[in-house]
Amino acid sequence: MFKHDERTILIAGDTHFKLRPDPAEVRRRDLFLAFLESSRDADELVLLGDVFDFWFDYPHFRLRGYEELLAALDAVRDAGVRLHFVGGNHDIWAARYLHERYGTSPRGEPFTLDADGLRIRLVHGDGLLARDWIYSSFRRLVRQRAGVLFAKSLHPEVLYAFSHWLSHASRQVSRDERHLIEKRARRHLARARGDWDLLLIGHVHHAFRVAEGGREMAALGSWFAGEASYAIVQGGRFELRDYAVDTRSPAADPR
Ligand SMILES: [Mn+2]
């Protein structure tokens, strides 16, 4: 469904997949796996962080639970799609592993993508809009050196249980929160510097687009509660879409 003459870039994140999925999560995962299958037709796929709700890199042990997702990403890579990864507060530690497996950047840092003249700054977005909407303690833990040392001292199952407890607040935001998020985004955009035309974040679990002074800021939505938010850039045109809606719509028939 993403086959197109123009260069096609897909961007998705904030699926917050757990190592042990419950039935609702299995449905979300299946939808994301279908999205990944469709994305084999694209030229590039950007994972904008918090795809994995928990990731910690051990030198001699591998996490169990993400095999199906990683195999789906193998198929995307093997189809010739270039993969990018920007680490989120939950999965920044996956950067090294994903780099080795998919050739994404080794540190999963934000970057600017030139999409046929449209310069898109890609940032996960934690800590960006002053107050953090989604419970952020795990971010503080994983982004800091002391936190990494502390985490390394824990038994893997203890660390997993701890992060699971911290991240149960991953959810959709209320209407009031949405209003505030957009207000803060406008303020951020008015002050932001850098050589880009569009700043795209994830993290806030609320899809929006705001414009200010000739530039734009946008956010991906979530993959919760029937929403399956992603962005598509074709020939320099940026659009926010919902895969759950696309796959139901007859207009989305394969071209
Ligand atoms: Mn996040």
Residues whose N, C-alpha, C, O or C-beta is under 5 A from the ligand:
A	BS01	MN	D50 G88 N89 D126 H203
